[in-house]
Structures are given as structure tokens and as C-alpha cells.
């Protein structure tokens, strides 16, 4: 508790209670409404689920937020990658200067090391992949070299278009949420885990028929952790990662389809992931008539730790009677699967060949 409160105070989200003595008074270290409000604000800004609770993901984000660029030496550690806002700032600076450091996800991985070494080599520094005082001075002295848009958008978009429009040989991981002892959202005997597994298998069949190599992260009796799901996708060297979920809410009006992609909400995002999230959601909405709830940037580990464009698609609310009836219809789930196939195919098409939403039909392979 004490470290959570200290982190919130250091970020200016919670007023100090020490009266200038450096020590909080007796009984001050409590999780009250002011603390919950500060946590919710932090979660909102960081792209986390806004529930006011400090779970594993929120706690890790609070720990990462305390680092500023220059507070420590940054380098790539394959066993325990360095994470923090200072890493994010370094990645953003390298990207602005035109160096490919991967996406600005706050994790010092091999792509960041390659980009940093390239910068150091070009500017006459020791190319050791460590961001120390000399590298920081050089970064601060230089202006931007890439203007007119996010450089990672240009790289990722060009890479996808250049790779060709076909799906043959593409590796795609489909992740049905929950599973095993965790049923997810339930309505009577209907569970989220069962419905999204059925939907995942329908998507698997359509993508495989189009030539893609498809992997599911689980079967009926497994419930991998988010870390296990992302590691599975990374080990498979997937081109895309699609996580499927349903939702529920106490409001009787909550219904519709939402999509999520990695992003902080402040300009840092997986640009191809953002486009794919938009394509998948709009294809589902156009073909099913369900309500469009938009696309949203999130920093969930499921989206952040994958090394490929990743999307979470929430396909409706089991708590809403109309959505529930639709989702229980196998024909509707087949339609959703066809919509996801269309979105995947459209992602690889050049702009001048991309058909309007809801109209694309993959030709039969001969």
C-alpha cells in the first residue's frame, strides 16, 4: 500500500499527507475514495481498464511511471527486459530521428537495441546499445529528422503492402478469451469461454481455407495467462494476433461491438494494429447490424507484449437480450468469422484495391 500511495503522490495524483515532515501521520496509509479516484485517473491516462483497483497490471504501470529518461542506464537484458517511461521516451526519440526502434511500448527489447546502436554509430558514439550520459547528450542536441506523420506508421504500412495481398503462408494466432475453470461472462448456462472458442474455430477454418497458418491459444479445458498467450504468439512468429471476448454491464442499454489495439491515447500506438482493429470492428458491424462502440487504445499486456499487430475484439454483450440472442445463433457467429476474414484480407490490400466495408468476399481458391 505504501509504495502505491508514494507512486501516486510522486505523479501528482494524490496530495501529500506528511505535513512537511516526510512521514505520513498514523492511519494515513489507507485506500480511501481519494486514492481510488487517483488510481482511476492513472488507469484512464495509461490506457488500462478503469476500475480503481491496483491489480498486477496497474501496479506494474505505476512502477514504470516513476522512471524519467536519464534516471538510469538503459540496455537490453534478454532475461529481464527493462521497462519504464524512460524506455518509452528513448524509443519515441529514436523514432522521431528516423531510427527503427520498434514500437514505443516502454520495453527495451532487441529492436530498441538495434535502433539505438544505429543512432550511436551514425553520430560517432560507442555503439554499445547502452543509453548513458553521452548518448543522452546527443539525443538532446538533435532535432527531429522525420516529419509529416508517425514514422512507424510509414514503416509498418509499407511493410504490409509490400508483402503482397495473399494470405498464403501468413501466421495468425486467434486467442479465445478465458477457458478452463474461468468461464468469463455468463448468462444461465451460456458462457463467454464456450462462445468465443466456437467463434475462434470458425475464424480458424476460414483463414486456413484462404491459405493462412492459424494457431489457437487454447482448447476447451485450458486457461493460459496473458503472458502465456502472448509468448505463444511471439514464439509462433505470428503476423497477426486476434483476441476474442464478450462483455457484460449492469446497464440494460449496454450492447455492441468494440475493438482495442495497443496505444497510450497520446499518439503512441501500434499503427497497423489500430487499422486492423478498425477494419475488424466495422466489418462485423456492417455484416451483423450490431451497434458500433468504436476502437480504443489500451496498454493491456495482451496487446503490449505481443511483437506483432494485435487486436482484442469484443463481439457483444451477453447481458443485453438482443446481443445475447444474436450471439447464440450459429449463423451470426459464422457471419462474424467471415467479417474477421474480410478484415484480415483487407489489411494486406493496397489502398487503391481496398473495397468498401461489408462488401469484400474472398474468391474461392481453385
C-alpha positions in Angstrom: 0.0 0.0 0.0 2.7 2.5 1.0 4.6 2.2 -2.3 1.3 2.6 -4.3 0.5 5.8 -2.4 4.1 7.1 -2.8 3.9 6.5 -6.5 0.6 8.3 -6.9 2.0 11.3 -4.8 5.1 11.4 -6.9 3.0 11.6 -10.1 1.0 14.5 -8.6 -2.2 12.5 -8.5 -2.6 12.4 -4.7 -1.9 15.1 -2.2 0.8 14.6 0.3 -0.3 13.9 3.9 3.0 14.2 5.7 2.6 17.8 6.7 6.1 18.5 5.6 7.7 16.0 8.0 8.5 13.4 5.4 6.5 10.8 7.3 2.7 10.2 6.9 0.7 10.5 10.1 -0.8 7.4 11.8 -3.7 6.0 9.8 -2.8 7.9 6.7 -1.9 4.8 4.6 -5.5 3.7 3.8 -7.1 3.1 0.4 -9.8 5.7 0.6 -12.0 7.2 -2.1 -9.4 9.9 -2.9 -6.9 7.1 -3.6 -9.4 5.2 -5.7 -10.1 8.3 -7.7 -6.3 8.9 -8.3 -5.9 5.2 -9.4 -8.8 5.5 -11.8 -7.3 8.7 -13.3 -4.0 7.0 -13.7 -5.6 4.0 -15.4 -7.5 6.2 -17.7 -4.4 8.1 -18.8 -2.3 4.9 -19.2 -4.9 3.1 -21.3 -5.7 0.4 -18.6 -9.0 -0.9 -17.5 -10.5 1.8 -15.3 -11.8 0.0 -12.2 -10.0 1.9 -9.3 -8.2 -1.3 -8.2 -4.5 -1.9 -8.1 -4.0 -5.2 -9.7 -0.8 -6.7 -11.2 -1.0 -4.6 -14.4 -1.8 -1.3 -12.7 0.9 -1.9 -10.1 3.5 -2.6 -12.8 2.4 0.6 -14.7 2.8 2.7 -11.5 6.3 1.3 -11.1 7.2 2.1 -14.7 5.8 5.6 -14.5 8.4 6.7 -11.9 11.3 6.5 -14.4 12.4 9.5 -16.4 14.9 9.4 -19.2 18.3 9.9 -17.6 17.5 8.3 -14.2 19.4 5.1 -15.1 21.5 3.4 -17.7 19.3 1.7 -20.3 20.3 -1.5 -22.1 18.8 -4.7 -23.4 18.6 -7.6 -20.9 17.1 -10.7 -22.6 16.3 -12.3 -19.3 14.6 -9.3 -17.6 13.9 -6.6 -20.2 13.9 -3.1 -18.7 10.5 -1.4 -18.6 9.5 2.2 -17.9 8.6 5.6 -19.1 12.2 6.3 -19.7 12.4 3.5 -22.2 9.2 4.9 -23.9 10.9 8.3 -24.1 14.0 6.8 -25.6 12.0 4.8 -28.2 10.0 7.9 -29.2 13.1 10.0 -29.6 14.8 7.4 -31.8 11.7 7.1 -33.9 11.5 10.9 -34.3 15.1 10.9 -35.5 14.3 8.2 -38.1 15.6 5.1 -36.5 13.5 2.0 -36.3 13.4 1.1 -32.6 10.2 -0.9 -32.9 7.0 0.5 -31.4 7.2 2.8 -28.3 5.9 0.3 -25.8 8.2 1.0 -22.9 10.0 -2.3 -23.1 13.7 -2.3 -24.0 13.8 -5.2 -26.5 16.1 -6.2 -29.3 14.5 -3.8 -31.8 15.2 -0.9 -29.5 18.8 -2.0 -29.1 19.3 -2.2 -32.9 17.8 1.3 -33.3 20.0 2.7 -30.5 23.2 1.1 -31.9 22.4 2.5 -35.3 22.0 6.0 -33.8 25.2 5.7 -31.8 27.1 4.5 -34.9 25.9 7.3 -37.1 26.8 10.0 -34.6 30.3 8.8 -33.7 29.4 7.4 -30.3 30.4 4.0 -28.9 27.9 1.6 -30.5 27.3 -0.5 -27.3 23.5 -0.4 -27.2 23.6 1.3 -23.8 21.9 4.6 -23.3 24.2 6.5 -21.0 25.2 10.2 -20.5 27.0 10.6 -23.8 24.0 9.2 -25.8 21.5 11.3 -23.8 23.5 14.5 -24.6 23.5 13.6 -28.3 19.8 12.9 -28.3 19.0 16.2 -26.6 21.2 18.2 -29.0 19.5 16.9 -32.2 16.2 18.0 -33.8 13.7 15.8 -35.4 14.6 14.3 -38.8 11.3 12.7 -39.7 8.2 14.9 -40.1 4.8 14.7 -41.6 3.4 11.7 -39.7 4.4 8.9 -37.4 7.5 7.2 -38.8 6.4 3.8 -37.5 3.1 4.1 -39.5 5.1 4.6 -42.7 7.3 1.6 -42.0 4.6 -0.8 -40.9 2.1 0.2 -43.6 4.8 -0.1 -46.3 5.9 -3.5 -44.9 2.4 -4.9 -45.0 1.6 -3.7 -48.5 5.0 -4.8 -49.9 4.4 -8.3 -48.5 1.6 -8.9 -51.0 -2.2 -9.3 -50.8 -2.4 -13.0 -50.4 -2.8 -14.9 -47.1 -0.8 -18.0 -48.1 1.9 -18.5 -45.5 0.6 -15.8 -43.1 0.8 -16.9 -39.5 -2.2 -15.8 -37.5 -2.9 -16.5 -33.8 -6.5 -16.5 -32.7 -7.0 -16.2 -28.9 -10.4 -17.2 -27.5 -10.5 -15.5 -24.1 -10.9 -17.2 -20.7 -11.3 -21.0 -20.8 -10.8 -24.0 -18.4 -12.0 -23.0 -14.9 -12.6 -19.4 -16.0 -15.9 -19.2 -17.9 -15.7 -15.4 -18.3 -19.1 -13.6 -18.7 -22.0 -16.0 -18.1 -25.7 -15.9 -18.8 -27.5 -19.0 -17.5 -25.7 -22.0 -18.9 -24.1 -19.8 -21.7 -20.5 -18.8 -21.1 -18.2 -16.4 -22.8 -15.5 -19.0 -22.9 -17.6 -21.5 -24.9 -18.9 -18.9 -27.4 -15.6 -17.3 -28.2 -14.0 -20.8 -28.6 -16.7 -21.7 -31.1 -16.1 -18.3 -32.9 -12.3 -18.8 -32.9 -12.7 -22.2 -34.5 -14.9 -20.7 -37.2 -12.4 -18.0 -37.9 -9.6 -20.6 -37.9 -11.4 -22.6 -40.6 -12.0 -19.6 -42.9 -8.4 -18.3 -42.5 -7.0 -21.7 -43.1 -9.1 -22.2 -46.2 -7.7 -18.9 -47.5 -4.2 -20.2 -47.1 -3.1 -18.9 -43.7 -1.5 -20.9 -41.0 -3.7 -20.5 -37.9 -3.0 -21.3 -34.3 -5.4 -21.2 -31.3 -4.0 -20.2 -27.9 -6.2 -22.7 -26.1 -8.7 -25.6 -26.2 -11.8 -26.1 -24.1 -10.0 -27.1 -20.9 -7.1 -24.6 -20.9 -6.9 -21.0 -19.5 -3.5 -19.6 -20.3 -2.3 -16.5 -18.5 -1.9 -13.3 -20.6 1.8 -13.8 -20.5 1.5 -17.4 -21.8 -0.9 -16.3 -24.6 1.5 -13.5 -25.8 4.5 -15.8 -25.5 2.7 -18.4 -27.7 2.1 -15.7 -30.4 5.7 -14.4 -30.2 7.1 -18.0 -30.4 4.9 -18.7 -33.4 6.3 -15.5 -35.1 2.7 -14.6 -35.9 1.9 -11.8 -38.4 -1.3 -11.0 -36.5 -2.9 -11.7 -33.1 -6.7 -11.6 -32.6 -8.1 -12.0 -29.1 -11.9 -12.6 -28.8 -14.1 -11.6 -25.9 -17.7 -10.8 -24.9 -18.8 -8.3 -22.4 -21.4 -7.5 -19.7 -22.6 -4.5 -17.9 -25.2 -3.6 -15.3 -26.8 -1.1 -17.6 -29.7 -2.5 -19.7 -28.6 -0.3 -22.6 -25.0 -1.6 -22.9 -24.6 -3.5 -26.1 -22.5 -3.6 -29.3 -19.0 -4.4 -30.7 -15.8 -2.7 -29.6 -12.2 -3.2 -30.7 -8.9 -2.4 -28.9 -5.3 -2.0 -30.0 -2.0 -1.2 -28.3 -1.8 2.5 -27.7 -1.5 5.1 -24.9 -4.0 7.6 -26.2 -1.3 10.2 -26.6 0.0 9.4 -30.1 1.9 6.2 -29.2 0.2 3.2 -30.8 0.6 0.1 -33.0 -0.5 1.8 -36.2 -1.2 -1.4 -38.1 -3.0 -2.8 -35.0 -5.1 0.4 -35.0 -6.1 -0.1 -38.6 -6.8 -3.8 -38.1 -9.0 -3.0 -35.1 -10.9 -0.5 -37.1 -11.3 -2.9 -40.1 -12.4 -5.9 -38.0 -15.0 -3.9 -35.9 -16.5 -2.1 -38.9 -16.8 -5.4 -40.9 -18.6 -7.1 -38.0 -20.9 -4.1 -37.6 -21.7 -3.8 -41.3 -22.5 -7.5 -41.6 -24.4 -8.1 -38.4 -26.1 -4.7 -37.7 -24.8 -4.7 -34.2 -24.0 -1.3 -32.5 -20.6 0.2 -33.2 -18.8 1.1 -30.0 -15.6 2.3 -31.7 -11.9 1.4 -31.4 -9.9 2.3 -28.3 -6.1 2.3 -27.5 -5.1 0.2 -24.5 -1.9 -0.7 -22.8 -3.1 -4.2 -21.7 -0.2 -6.6 -21.6 -2.1 -8.8 -24.0 -1.7 -6.1 -26.6 1.6 -4.6 -25.4 3.7 -7.8 -25.1 2.9 -9.2 -28.5 5.5 -8.4 -31.1 3.1 -8.2 -34.0 -0.1 -6.1 -34.7 -2.6 -7.3 -32.1 -6.3 -6.6 -31.6 -8.9 -7.5 -29.0 -12.4 -7.7 -30.4 -15.3 -7.6 -28.0 -18.2 -9.1 -30.0 -21.2 -8.1 -28.0 -22.8 -8.1 -24.5 -24.2 -11.3 -23.1 -26.0 -9.1 -20.5 -28.1 -7.5 -23.3 -31.1 -9.5 -24.6 -30.7 -8.6 -28.2 -26.9 -9.2 -28.3 -27.3 -12.5 -26.4 -29.9 -13.8 -28.9 -27.6 -12.9 -31.8 -24.6 -14.5 -30.3 -26.5 -17.7 -29.5 -27.3 -18.0 -33.3 -24.6 -20.1 -35.0 -25.3 -18.2 -38.3 -24.4 -14.9 -36.6 -21.1 -16.4 -35.4 -20.4 -17.6 -38.9 -21.0 -14.1 -40.1 -18.6 -12.6 -37.6 -16.0 -15.2 -38.7 -16.5 -14.1 -42.3 -16.2 -10.5 -41.2 -12.8 -11.2 -39.5 -11.6 -13.0 -42.6 -12.5 -10.0 -44.7 -10.7 -7.6 -42.3 -7.6 -9.7 -42.4 -7.5 -9.8 -46.2 -8.2 -6.0 -46.5 -5.3 -5.3 -44.1 -2.9 -6.6 -46.8 -4.5 -4.9 -49.8 -3.1 -1.6 -51.1 -5.4 1.4 -50.6 -6.4 1.6 -54.3 -7.6 -2.0 -54.2 -9.4 -1.9 -50.9 -13.2 -2.4 -51.3 -15.9 -0.7 -49.2 -16.6 -2.1 -45.7 -19.0 -5.0 -45.8 -18.6 -5.9 -49.5 -15.4 -7.9 -49.6 -15.7 -11.6 -50.4 -12.6 -13.7 -50.7 -12.5 -15.5 -54.1 -12.7 -19.3 -53.9 -9.3 -20.9 -54.4 -9.0 -23.2 -57.3 
